Amino acid sequence: MKWNNLIYGILFSGLGAFSYILLVDYTNLSPHIADALYSRGAFIYFILAFNVLGLSLIHISEPTRPY
């Protein structure tokens, strides 16, 4: 279970970083918005957002185990 969470965290972090790079480099945003996105905080926000959403979806979709 620990290894699954670690692997999921790495995968969602990679997905967040990939989407951040696509958003910042390949969109035609206004200079004001682009300046706000070119920061360390925006990058960390993307990674945390993808991890929270992804891991919560996995947690919600897990079947319950009767004991």
Sequence and secondary structure as in RCSB ss.txt:
>XXXX:A:sequence
MKWNNLIYGILFSGLGAFSYILLVDYTNLSPHIADALYSRGAFIYFILAFNVLGLSLIHISEPTRPY
>XXXX:A:secstr
 HHHHHHHHHHHHHHHHHHHHHHHHHS   HHHHHHHSSHHHHHHHHHHHHHHHHHHHHHHS     
